[in-house]
Amino acid sequence: MKPLTFNQLWQKDGSVHKDAPRWAKSLAEIRKAFPSPFKESPDRLLEQVTKGIKKLDELKQEVGGPAFLGRPGSFNPKGPDYKKAREAQLPHHDLGNLDKILEETINHSVDLFKGLPNWNHPLSMPNVIPPANIAAIIAAMMTEVFSPNIIEGEYSWDVEFSELESAAMLARLIGWDPETAGGLFTFGGSGCYFYGMKYALTRVLGRESRFKGIRTEGKILVSQQGHYCKLNSTDWTGLGMDHIIDIETDPETNVMDIIQLERVMEKLYKEGTPIISIICTMMTTDTNAVDPVKQVREMVEKYPNPHGYGKPFIYCDAVCGWSWLVFKDYDFEHNPLEFTREILPFIKQNSEAVQELVYADAVGCDFHKLGWAPYNCSLFVMKDYEEFRRLMCRPGSDYLQERTEYNPGLYTLEVSRSGSYSMAGWATLKLLGYEGFQAILGHILEAEHYLRRRLAEEKDLVCVNPDDYGFVTLFRVYPKDVNADAQYQKELAWPDCLDQLMKHNRLQAKVADKLWEWFREGKKFDLPKDCFDYTPYTSYTSGFRPTEYNPEQSNPNAVIYALKSYPMNVNINYNSMETLIEMVREARDQVVKEGWV
């Protein structure tokens, strides 16, 4: 029989001809695994997504269960054996049974979530990882259906509004003119940092540096509390990690020492060495440090770069602090949301501190941290969008046409830009608004206040950041017979107590490891009625701050270890905090029993 031509392969109803070649019959089956191009009832995608979400939901525990997905024993509590991944091979399928293959693929996808921490669980309080809100989840999922590429309007159309409107909202919060400011969503806080670094290099060294390369040994000035991604950005931009100058911070407040900053800037000014960027930290993972941006701006005006170089660039790493901007116009006198009076001064303090973002040239904002959006979702906001576009623009591609007035792919690092970032961030802003953000942020401080009050009541526990009302409570546990507060004060101030400090630092680390072990095992405990019966998922720090006699951190052992509570989860309650206290003590007792010294 004569082979069918291409136009004969398909029937009028869209089905494949019975005599079509095998590839066409396979394609007909594969089409079932793609969303329908037209309206249909029932909708295949909707059915499969519903099945997948239901199966994922089945991994949650019953009320009061442990804070991970999947039944205890359904995964290795010591961690996945990632070496097995090398055994994977592309499967040989008989596509005649595609429905079964699709179901198995979805089931296997769900299995990969077994053992993952449940960020929504009231016992989940690790480092800066909150649950995502429903509007952001759905908005991000929508982009997976139709794949808008926000490099240009042609490929994203109105989805571009999600980026443009988000940037306008953030610009207004910062205090910039949304007509001249702008923003780009990118791959996390490191992406924002990287954008800031490249923008700074180009503005200071000139646009020609993009063609000739970095040939000037400019400097990056950043506080000791600055995020370690400063190493990534200086490395990957080609400036070099050796060109970072760390500015000392106040041992109590962790804020950049403006006096030392001025000394460094004056020295570089006299040497004729250009400053590429001064990076201000606007809250960190472990501290509530907010650098004085206004004073930094004054230093930039006082110590200009040598002739031929652009003005030093001020980038604010506000990925952890930007959301406090929502309290800018809050009526603290009448307190309409009725926050506890004790925490109002701290809310006001945090709000006032971040108002200095207005003096920056660019700001990095994470939505997957203090925006309660899915990972990852970050917005790089710049004060002068046209300057950024002009400095970073490059020639277009022959196969891309500028069919709309907004085409950021001509000056972004990424030439494929998922709309999931911008849709998730935009949906979060639209959903929460001022009051939603205020309520969630206030809840964090209310939960912290409760925990800190409880810690102050216990002889063997001490809060080590009592004056720091950011997003984390740091505390230490001591043996039963030790007065925690008195012992900690000695370890903090007395060099003669270094051995004791190191010993009790080991205790914090071992307690944290024991809590992790019990959390992963899903071990059940018989705790008081105000507690859950499982271990909280928490974190710890092996260097919250140096001791008072080690301000320059020359002795790596003279630092403070601490356990953490990060109550960013909207489902955290007082039971969560009572459980944390009980389980820290349980872990301490077990570690002491095992011989922790």
C-alpha positions in Angstrom: 0.0 0.0 0.0 1.2 3.5 -0.8 2.4 5.4 2.3 0.1 8.2 3.5 1.2 11.7 2.8 1.4 14.2 5.7 -1.9 15.7 4.9 -3.6 12.2 5.0 -2.4 11.2 8.5 -5.2 12.8 10.4 -9.0 12.4 10.3 -11.3 15.4 10.4 -12.0 14.8 14.1 -8.3 15.1 14.8 -7.7 11.3 15.4 -4.8 9.6 13.6 -5.5 7.5 10.5 -5.4 3.7 11.2 -2.7 3.2 8.5 -0.6 6.1 9.7 3.1 5.4 10.5 4.1 4.6 14.0 5.6 8.0 14.7 2.2 9.6 14.0 0.4 7.1 16.2 2.9 7.8 19.0 2.4 11.5 18.6 -1.4 11.0 18.8 -0.8 9.4 22.2 1.7 12.0 23.3 -0.8 14.8 22.6 -2.9 13.4 25.5 0.0 14.5 27.8 -0.3 18.1 26.7 -3.0 20.7 27.6 -5.8 20.9 25.0 -5.4 23.9 22.7 -9.1 24.6 23.0 -11.8 24.5 25.7 -12.8 20.9 26.5 -14.9 19.3 29.2 -13.6 17.6 31.2 -10.3 19.4 30.9 -7.3 17.0 30.9 -4.9 19.4 32.6 -7.3 20.3 35.3 -8.0 16.6 36.0 -4.3 15.7 36.3 -3.4 18.8 38.3 -6.2 18.0 40.8 -5.0 14.4 41.1 -1.4 15.5 41.6 -2.3 18.1 44.3 -4.5 15.6 46.1 -1.7 13.1 46.2 0.7 15.7 47.4 -1.8 16.7 50.1 -1.9 13.1 51.2 1.8 13.5 52.3 0.7 15.9 55.0 0.4 14.6 58.5 -2.7 14.3 60.6 -3.2 17.2 63.0 -0.4 17.3 65.5 2.0 15.1 63.5 5.6 15.8 62.6 6.7 18.8 60.4 7.7 16.9 57.3 5.9 15.4 54.3 5.4 11.6 54.1 5.0 9.0 56.8 8.0 8.3 59.1 9.9 5.4 57.6 8.9 6.3 54.0 12.3 8.0 53.5 15.8 7.7 55.0 16.0 10.2 57.9 19.8 10.4 57.5 19.4 11.9 54.1 18.9 10.8 50.5 21.5 8.7 48.7 22.1 11.1 45.8 24.7 8.8 44.3 21.8 6.6 43.1 20.9 9.5 40.7 23.7 8.4 38.4 21.8 5.2 37.7 19.0 7.0 35.9 18.4 6.2 32.2 16.0 7.6 29.7 13.1 5.1 29.6 11.9 3.1 26.6 8.1 3.4 26.6 5.3 1.7 24.8 3.3 4.8 24.2 0.2 2.8 23.6 -0.5 3.1 27.3 0.2 6.8 27.8 -2.4 7.3 30.5 -0.7 4.8 32.8 2.7 6.3 32.0 1.4 9.8 32.9 -0.1 8.6 36.1 3.1 6.8 37.1 5.2 9.9 36.3 2.9 12.1 38.5 3.1 9.5 41.3 6.9 9.4 41.1 7.0 13.2 41.2 4.9 13.2 44.4 7.3 10.6 45.9 10.2 13.0 45.5 8.5 15.3 48.1 8.6 12.6 50.9 10.8 13.9 53.7 10.7 17.5 52.6 10.0 19.9 55.5 6.4 21.2 55.6 6.9 25.0 55.7 3.3 25.5 56.7 3.5 23.3 59.8 3.4 25.1 63.2 6.6 23.4 64.2 8.5 24.6 61.1 10.7 27.6 62.0 14.0 27.3 60.1 16.2 30.0 58.4 14.1 32.5 56.5 11.9 29.9 54.7 8.2 30.8 55.0 5.2 29.1 53.4 3.9 30.5 50.1 0.5 32.1 49.8 -2.2 30.6 47.6 -2.5 33.5 45.2 1.2 33.4 44.5 1.2 29.6 44.1 -1.6 29.7 41.6 -0.2 32.7 39.7 3.1 31.0 39.3 1.4 27.8 38.3 -0.5 29.6 35.6 2.8 30.6 33.9 3.7 26.9 33.7 0.6 26.3 31.6 1.3 29.0 28.9 5.0 29.8 29.4 5.1 33.6 29.1 8.7 34.7 28.5 9.1 38.2 30.0 12.1 39.1 27.8 9.6 41.1 25.6 6.0 41.9 25.2 5.5 39.7 22.2 6.2 36.5 24.3 4.4 37.7 27.4 1.9 40.4 26.5 -0.1 41.5 29.5 1.9 39.2 31.9 4.6 42.0 31.6 2.3 44.1 33.7 3.1 41.8 36.7 6.8 43.0 36.6 6.0 46.6 35.7 3.3 47.0 38.4 5.4 45.2 41.1 8.3 47.6 40.4 6.0 50.6 40.6 4.6 49.4 43.9 8.0 48.8 45.4 9.4 52.1 44.1 6.5 54.0 45.8 7.2 52.1 49.0 10.9 53.0 48.9 10.0 56.7 48.1 11.1 56.8 44.5 9.2 58.2 41.6 7.6 55.2 39.8 7.8 57.2 36.5 11.6 57.0 36.5 12.3 54.0 38.7 11.9 50.4 37.6 12.7 46.8 38.4 13.5 43.4 37.1 12.6 40.0 38.6 15.5 37.6 38.8 16.9 34.5 40.4 16.9 35.2 44.1 18.8 37.6 46.3 22.1 36.5 44.7 20.7 37.5 41.3 19.8 41.0 42.7 23.3 41.3 44.2 24.8 40.3 40.8 22.7 42.8 38.9 23.7 45.5 41.4 27.4 44.6 41.0 27.2 44.7 37.2 25.3 47.9 37.2 27.9 49.5 39.5 30.8 48.3 37.5 29.3 49.7 34.3 28.4 53.0 35.8 31.7 53.6 37.5 34.1 52.2 34.8 32.0 53.2 31.8 30.0 51.3 29.2 33.3 50.5 27.3 34.2 48.1 30.2 31.6 45.8 28.9 33.6 45.4 25.7 37.2 45.7 27.0 36.7 43.9 30.3 37.5 44.9 33.9 41.0 46.4 33.8 40.7 48.6 36.9 41.3 47.4 40.5 38.2 49.1 41.9 36.9 48.2 45.4 33.7 46.9 46.8 33.0 48.1 50.4 30.6 46.0 52.4 30.1 45.4 56.1 31.3 42.3 57.9 27.6 41.3 58.2 27.2 41.4 54.5 25.9 38.3 52.8 28.5 35.8 51.5 27.1 36.2 47.9 29.4 39.2 47.7 32.1 36.5 46.9 30.0 35.1 44.1 29.3 38.5 42.5 32.8 39.8 42.6 34.1 36.4 41.3 31.5 36.0 38.5 31.7 39.6 37.3 35.5 39.3 37.0 36.3 42.0 39.5 37.8 39.4 41.9 37.1 38.5 45.5 40.3 40.1 46.6 38.8 43.5 45.8 36.2 43.3 48.6 37.0 45.5 51.7 35.0 44.4 54.7 33.9 47.3 56.9 33.8 46.6 60.6 30.5 46.6 62.4 29.3 47.6 65.9 29.6 44.5 68.1 26.2 45.3 69.7 24.1 46.5 66.8 26.0 44.8 63.9 25.6 48.0 62.0 28.4 49.2 59.6 30.9 51.4 61.5 30.6 54.7 59.6 33.8 56.0 61.1 35.8 53.2 59.7 34.0 53.4 56.4 35.1 57.1 56.2 38.7 56.2 57.0 38.7 53.6 54.2 37.0 55.9 51.7 39.4 58.7 52.5 42.4 56.4 52.0 41.1 55.2 48.6 40.3 58.8 47.6 43.9 59.9 48.3 45.3 56.8 46.5 43.2 57.5 43.5 41.5 54.1 43.7 37.9 54.1 42.5 35.1 52.7 44.7 32.8 50.6 42.6 30.1 50.1 45.1 29.2 50.4 48.8 26.8 47.7 49.7 24.5 48.4 52.7 23.0 45.5 54.5 19.4 46.0 55.4 18.8 43.2 57.9 20.4 39.8 57.7 19.6 36.2 58.4 20.9 36.3 62.0 20.9 40.0 62.9 18.6 43.0 62.6 21.5 45.1 61.2 20.4 48.0 59.1 23.3 50.1 57.8 23.0 53.9 57.7 22.3 54.6 54.1 21.9 58.3 54.4 25.3 58.7 56.0 26.8 56.4 53.3 25.3 58.7 50.7 27.0 61.7 52.4 30.3 59.9 52.3 29.9 59.2 48.6 29.4 63.0 48.0 32.4 63.8 50.2 34.8 61.4 48.6 34.1 61.2 44.9 35.9 58.8 42.6 38.9 60.1 40.6 38.3 62.0 37.4 37.1 59.7 34.6 35.2 57.4 36.8 31.5 57.4 37.7 30.1 58.0 41.2 30.3 55.1 43.7 27.2 53.0 43.5 25.1 52.4 46.6 23.3 49.0 46.6 21.0 48.0 49.4 20.8 44.3 50.1 17.2 44.5 51.6 16.1 41.0 50.7 15.3 40.4 54.4 14.2 43.9 55.3 12.2 45.5 52.5 8.8 44.5 53.7 9.0 46.7 56.8 8.4 49.6 54.4 4.6 48.7 54.6 4.6 50.4 58.1 5.7 53.7 56.7 2.3 55.3 57.2 1.0 53.2 60.1 -0.7 55.1 62.8 1.4 54.0 65.8 -0.4 56.2 68.2 -3.9 54.6 67.6 -2.5 51.2 66.6 -5.4 50.1 64.4 -4.2 46.5 64.2 -4.0 46.3 68.0 -0.5 44.9 68.3 0.8 44.3 71.8 2.1 47.6 73.2 5.5 46.1 74.0 6.3 45.3 70.4 5.1 48.6 68.8 8.4 50.4 69.4 10.2 47.6 67.6 7.9 47.7 64.6 8.3 51.4 64.4 12.1 51.1 64.8 12.3 48.6 62.0 10.0 50.7 59.8 12.1 53.8 60.3 15.4 52.0 59.7 14.4 50.9 56.2 13.1 54.3 55.2 16.7 55.1 54.3 16.4 52.9 51.3 15.4 56.0 49.5 19.1 57.1 49.4 20.2 54.0 47.5 20.8 53.6 43.8 19.3 50.1 43.7 17.6 47.7 46.2 17.2 43.9 46.2 13.9 42.5 47.5 13.1 38.8 48.1 9.5 37.7 47.9 10.3 34.1 48.7 11.6 35.4 52.1 9.6 38.3 53.5 7.0 38.1 50.7 5.6 34.7 51.4 5.9 33.7 47.8 7.2 30.4 46.2 11.0 29.9 45.6 12.5 31.8 44.0 11.1 35.2 43.5 13.3 38.3 43.8 13.0 41.9 42.5 15.9 44.1 41.7 14.7 47.7 41.9 16.7 50.6 40.5 16.1 54.4 41.1 17.0 55.4 37.5 15.6 52.7 35.2 16.5 54.6 32.0 20.2 54.9 33.1 20.3 51.1 33.7 18.7 50.4 30.4 21.1 52.8 28.6 24.2 51.3 30.2 23.2 47.7 29.9 21.5 47.7 26.5 23.0 45.5 23.8 22.1 45.0 20.1 19.0 42.9 19.4 18.9 39.5 17.8 18.0 39.0 14.1 15.2 36.6 15.1 13.6 38.9 17.8 11.5 41.9 16.8 10.5 44.7 19.1 6.8 44.5 18.7 6.0 46.2 22.0 7.4 49.1 23.9 8.8 47.0 26.7 11.6 44.6 25.8 13.8 44.0 28.9 15.6 41.0 27.2 17.7 43.6 25.5 19.5 44.5 28.7 18.8 41.7 31.2 21.4 39.0 32.1 18.8 36.3 31.3 17.6 35.9 27.7 14.9 33.5 28.9 12.9 34.9 31.8 10.1 32.9 33.4 7.0 34.8 34.2 6.6 32.7 37.4 8.8 35.1 39.4 6.9 38.3 38.5 3.4 36.7 38.7 4.1 35.3 42.2 5.5 38.6 43.5 2.7 40.6 41.9 0.0 38.3 43.2 1.4 38.5 46.7 1.4 42.3 46.6 -2.2 42.3 45.3 -3.4 39.8 47.8 -1.8 41.0 51.0 -1.7 44.8 50.6 -0.6 46.9 53.5 -2.7 45.3 56.2 -1.8 41.7 55.1 1.9 42.4 55.3 1.5 44.3 58.5 -0.4 41.5 60.2 2.1 38.9 59.2 5.1 41.0 60.2 3.4 41.9 63.5 2.7 38.2 64.1 6.4 37.4 63.8 7.2 40.0 66.6 4.3 38.8 68.7 5.6 35.2 68.5 9.1 36.4 69.3 7.9 38.4 72.2 6.2 35.4 73.7 9.2 33.2 73.3 11.6 35.8 74.7 9.4 36.3 77.8 9.4 32.5 78.3 13.1 32.3 77.9 13.6 35.0 80.5 11.6 32.9 83.0 13.9 29.9 82.6 17.2 29.7 84.5 19.0 27.4 82.0 18.1 29.4 78.8 19.2 32.8 77.7 18.2 35.0 74.7 21.4 36.4 73.1 19.8 39.0 70.9 17.2 40.5 73.4 17.4 44.0 71.9 17.2 42.9 68.3 13.6 42.6 67.1 14.1 41.4 63.5 12.9 38.0 62.4 14.9 35.7 64.6 15.3 34.9 68.3 18.8 33.5 69.1 19.2 31.7 72.4 21.5 29.3 74.2 20.8 26.4 76.5 23.1 25.4 79.4 23.3 22.4 81.7 20.6 22.3 84.4 22.9 23.5 87.2 24.2 26.6 85.3 22.7 30.1 85.5 22.5 30.7 81.7 22.4 34.5 81.8 25.3 34.9 84.2 27.4 32.3 82.4 26.7 33.8 79.0 27.7 37.3 80.2 31.1 35.9 81.3 31.6 34.0 78.1 30.8 37.1 76.1 33.1 39.5 78.0 35.9 37.5 79.7 38.9 36.1 77.7 39.6 33.8 80.6 36.3 32.1 79.9 37.2 31.1 76.3 37.4 27.4 77.2 34.0 27.5 78.8 32.6 29.4 75.8 34.0 26.8 73.4 32.6 24.0 75.5 29.1 25.5 75.6 29.3 26.3 71.9 29.8 22.6 71.4 26.7 22.0 73.5 24.6 24.3 71.2 25.9 22.5 68.1 25.2 19.0 69.6 21.7 20.1 70.8 21.0 21.4 67.3 22.2 18.1 65.8 20.0 16.1 68.2 16.9 18.2 67.4 17.6 17.6 63.7 18.0 13.9 64.3 14.7 13.6 66.2 12.9 15.8 63.7 14.1 13.7 60.8 13.1 10.4 62.6 9.7 11.7 63.4 10.3 10.6 67.0 7.3 11.1 69.2 7.5 12.4 72.8 5.1 12.6 75.7 5.1 16.4 76.3 2.9 18.7 78.4 -0.6 19.4 77.1 0.4 22.8 75.7 2.9 21.2 73.4 3.0 19.2 70.2 4.5 15.7 70.6 7.2 16.1 67.9 10.4 18.1 67.5 10.4 21.5 65.8 12.3 22.1 62.7 14.8 24.8 63.6 18.3 26.0 62.7 21.4 27.2 64.6 24.2 29.6 64.0 27.9 28.9 64.5 28.9 32.5 64.6 26.1 34.9 65.5 28.6 37.5 66.8 32.2 37.7 68.1 32.9 38.1 71.8 33.5 41.6 73.1 37.3 40.9 73.3 37.4 39.7 69.7 35.9 42.5 67.7 38.0 41.9 64.6 37.3 38.2 64.8 40.9 37.3 64.8 40.2 34.3 67.0 37.7 32.0 65.1 36.8 30.3 68.4 35.8 33.4 70.3 32.3 33.6 68.7 28.8 33.0 69.9 26.9 29.9 68.8 23.1 30.0 69.2 20.0 28.1 68.6 17.4 29.8 66.4 13.7 30.3 66.2 12.5 31.9 62.9 8.7 32.3 63.3 8.0 33.5 59.8 5.4 30.7 59.4 1.8 32.2 59.7 0.7 29.0 61.6 3.2 29.4 64.4 1.5 29.8 67.8 2.3 29.7 71.5 2.2 25.9 71.4 5.0 26.0 68.9 7.2 28.0 71.3 6.3 25.8 74.3 7.3 22.8 72.3 10.6 24.4 71.2 11.5 25.0 74.9 10.6 21.5 76.0 12.4 19.8 73.1 15.6 21.9 73.5 15.8 20.8 77.1 15.1 17.2 76.1 17.9 17.4 73.6 20.2 19.0 76.1 19.6 16.2 78.6 20.2 13.5 76.0 23.4 15.2 74.8 24.7 15.6 78.4 23.8 11.9 79.0 25.8 10.9 75.9 28.8 12.9 77.1 28.9 16.1 75.2 32.2 17.5 76.4 
